[in-house]
Amino acid sequence: MTNRVVILGGGTGGTLTANRLRRLYEPSDVTITVVDQDDRHVYQPGLLFVPFGLTHPEDIVRPRRRQLHRGIDFVESAIDHVDIEADNVHLVDGTTLPYDVLVVATGAVLVPEETEGLTGPGWMEKVFTFYTSEGATALEAAFAAFDGGRIVINVVDLPIKCPVAPLELCFLADWYFTERGMRDRVELTYVTPLDGAFTKPVASEHLRGMLAEKGVELVTEFNTGEVDGAGGRLVSYDGREVPFDLAVVVPLHGGAPYVARSPGLGDDLNFVPTDEHTLQAKAAPNIFVIGDAANVPASKAGSVTHFEGETVVENVRRFLEGEPLRAGFDGHANCFIETGFHKALLIDFNYDTEPLTGHYPNGFGLPLLKESGLNHLGKLMFQWFYWHSLLPGRDIPGIGSTMPTTGKHLSGKD
Ligand SMILES: Cc1cc2nc3c(=O)[nH]c(=O)nc-3n(C[C@H](O)[C@H](O)[C@H](O)COP(=O)(O)OP(=O)(O)OC[C@H]3O[C@@H](n4cnc5c(N)ncnc54)[C@H](O)[C@@H]3O)c2cc1C
């Protein structure tokens, strides 16, 4: 009997899952169908570089179809809802896709309209986000025209995709305005709901120090209730205000809206409750979740999505073959943090171990939590790995899906 696997979302997680499954099974044994609402696969980490003119949206986008191996069906349509009782996906074009196994890989969406004033007067004129191609492009023009004044970089609330990306924007802005010879005329302020620069204590302390070194003011425990674009103010729920001439805001995130129309599948934010080690959905045994769509306590990051791929594919196979699932995912995340001036940090952590100093993936590897030119090159090269290794579902030599401990300083000191 031919089994039917339907994969919702043709981004990072959906594409690598489809390609890994195709390698495992012949089309006569398992049909694989990927559904996405459009055919534009954006390399999202590249959006960070757009505002600084270091890359352009057309250089970080490729057709989704072309990233899928032969023998995988691609359906271009928005998902309307999933009927988990009947094992059917309903598309907005009226098509019904029955499945034996469903993989949810529909990521996270931005919901800027949830914050008062954010998309009101000044939106895309002096209030921007770099989390979309349009926003990053508009911000590039605004930065180029900026003549000095106060820039705030604000995270409204967590979870967000790539929680270090707004910090990277601060560091690159410091570099960019220095290069333009006008850094002394630009005040940079990082405004976060957290009680420090980042969530994990050792990394948070390092990053706080770096913000201070680069002259970026840090405002913590600021829960943005309103963005007043016309008046140039962020206003917190407890009445504090941060003035700005230009704001870069990372809006609230949620899961894809169709999740709310799929009874039993999602939580209040439309993320999908998921076992954090097997990546099986809580809703039904034949549903697995990969990437930002899952509510697991890992970062919403492409690296996490990549490391989850091995467990998801293994457990889809085990499910189809009637074997017990493997609790294989340990929350492994790693991320290059661009710090400007051709340098970057690298952090590596999982559910149990916070980002520590040392080297990755072993004692002779890239320096962790330390600025280096090598890490910057790693960040730049990653786009090549993304298209040619990660999405096709190939293993990256020397990089395992579980977090390595060799090379790390468990005390957190250099
Ligand atoms: C600015 C920025 C910088 C980043 N930097 C990094 C970084 O340096 N390192 C890192 O590891 N990660 C980074 N990330 C995060 C990374 O891009 C994501 O975590 C990763 O792409 C998640 O993969 P995914 O498959 O879960 O979601 P996605 O790749 O976003 O794919 C989800 C897909 O689902 C589709 N979809 C959603 N709803 C529907 C629907 N109703 N119908 C049909 N299709 C639908 C979407 O069109 C999309 O293609 C960054 C993200 C941003 C925004």
The ligand as a MOL file (V3000), in Angstrom:
LIG
                    3D

  0  0  0     0  0            999 V3000
M  V30 BEGIN CTAB
M  V30 COUNTS 53 58 0 0 0
M  V30 BEGIN ATOM
M  V30 1 C 15.2150 38.5980 9.9060 0
M  V30 2 C 15.4060 37.1470 10.2050 0
M  V30 3 C 16.6830 36.6680 10.4560 0
M  V30 4 C 16.8700 35.3330 10.7590 0
M  V30 5 N 18.1360 34.8900 11.0030 0
M  V30 6 C 18.3520 33.5990 11.3200 0
M  V30 7 C 19.6640 33.1190 11.5720 0
M  V30 8 O 20.6410 33.8640 11.4810 0
M  V30 9 N 19.8120 31.8250 11.9210 0
M  V30 10 C 18.7380 30.9820 12.0250 0
M  V30 11 O 18.9430 29.8020 12.3550 0
M  V30 12 N 17.4710 31.3920 11.7780 0
M  V30 13 C 17.2510 32.6730 11.4250 0
M  V30 14 N 15.9750 33.1140 11.1640 0
M  V30 15 C 14.8250 32.2220 11.4220 0
M  V30 16 C 14.5660 31.2070 10.3090 0
M  V30 17 O 14.4640 31.8440 9.0720 0
M  V30 18 C 13.2910 30.4470 10.6380 0
M  V30 19 O 13.3390 29.9790 11.9620 0
M  V30 20 C 13.0760 29.2440 9.7190 0
M  V30 21 O 12.9170 29.6800 8.3930 0
M  V30 22 C 11.8740 28.4250 10.1790 0
M  V30 23 O 11.5350 27.4700 9.2290 0
M  V30 24 P 10.0230 26.9630 9.1020 0
M  V30 25 O 10.0090 25.9000 8.0780 0
M  V30 26 O 9.4810 26.6670 10.4480 0
M  V30 27 O 9.2280 28.2530 8.6050 0
M  V30 28 P 9.3460 29.0310 7.2220 0
M  V30 29 O 10.6660 28.7820 6.5870 0
M  V30 30 O 8.9880 30.4450 7.5300 0
M  V30 31 O 8.2600 28.3490 6.2960 0
M  V30 32 C 6.8800 28.3910 6.6020 0
M  V30 33 C 6.1240 28.2470 5.2800 0
M  V30 34 O 4.7430 28.0090 5.5280 0
M  V30 35 C 4.0000 28.6890 4.5330 0
M  V30 36 N 2.6180 28.9100 5.0310 0
M  V30 37 C 2.2580 29.4970 6.1910 0
M  V30 38 N 0.9200 29.5500 6.2680 0
M  V30 39 C 0.4270 28.9600 5.1580 0
M  V30 40 C -0.8850 28.7000 4.6610 0
M  V30 41 N -2.0000 29.0380 5.3400 0
M  V30 42 N -1.0020 28.0880 3.4790 0
M  V30 43 C 0.0970 27.7020 2.7660 0
M  V30 44 N 1.3580 27.9250 3.1830 0
M  V30 45 C 1.5180 28.5400 4.3620 0
M  V30 46 C 4.7670 29.9790 4.3160 0
M  V30 47 O 4.4890 30.5550 3.0520 0
M  V30 48 C 6.2230 29.5230 4.4440 0
M  V30 49 O 6.7910 29.1970 3.2120 0
M  V30 50 C 15.7510 34.4480 10.8130 0
M  V30 51 C 14.4710 34.9210 10.5310 0
M  V30 52 C 14.2920 36.2610 10.2280 0
M  V30 53 C 12.9040 36.7650 9.9270 0
M  V30 END ATOM
M  V30 BEGIN BOND
M  V30 1 1 1 2
M  V30 2 1 2 3
M  V30 3 2 2 52
M  V30 4 2 3 4
M  V30 5 1 4 5
M  V30 6 1 4 50
M  V30 7 2 5 6
M  V30 8 1 6 7
M  V30 9 1 6 13
M  V30 10 2 7 8
M  V30 11 1 7 9
M  V30 12 1 9 10
M  V30 13 2 10 11
M  V30 14 1 10 12
M  V30 15 2 12 13
M  V30 16 1 13 14
M  V30 17 1 14 15
M  V30 18 1 14 50
M  V30 19 1 15 16
M  V30 20 1 16 17
M  V30 21 1 16 18
M  V30 22 1 18 19
M  V30 23 1 18 20
M  V30 24 1 20 21
M  V30 25 1 20 22
M  V30 26 1 22 23
M  V30 27 1 23 24
M  V30 28 2 24 25
M  V30 29 1 24 26
M  V30 30 1 24 27
M  V30 31 1 27 28
M  V30 32 2 28 29
M  V30 33 1 28 30
M  V30 34 1 28 31
M  V30 35 1 31 32
M  V30 36 1 32 33
M  V30 37 1 33 34
M  V30 38 1 33 48
M  V30 39 1 34 35
M  V30 40 1 35 36
M  V30 41 1 35 46
M  V30 42 1 36 37
M  V30 43 1 36 45
M  V30 44 2 37 38
M  V30 45 1 38 39
M  V30 46 1 39 40
M  V30 47 2 39 45
M  V30 48 1 40 41
M  V30 49 2 40 42
M  V30 50 1 42 43
M  V30 51 2 43 44
M  V30 52 1 44 45
M  V30 53 1 46 47
M  V30 54 1 46 48
M  V30 55 1 48 49
M  V30 56 2 50 51
M  V30 57 1 51 52
M  V30 58 1 52 53
M  V30 END BOND
M  V30 END CTAB
M  END
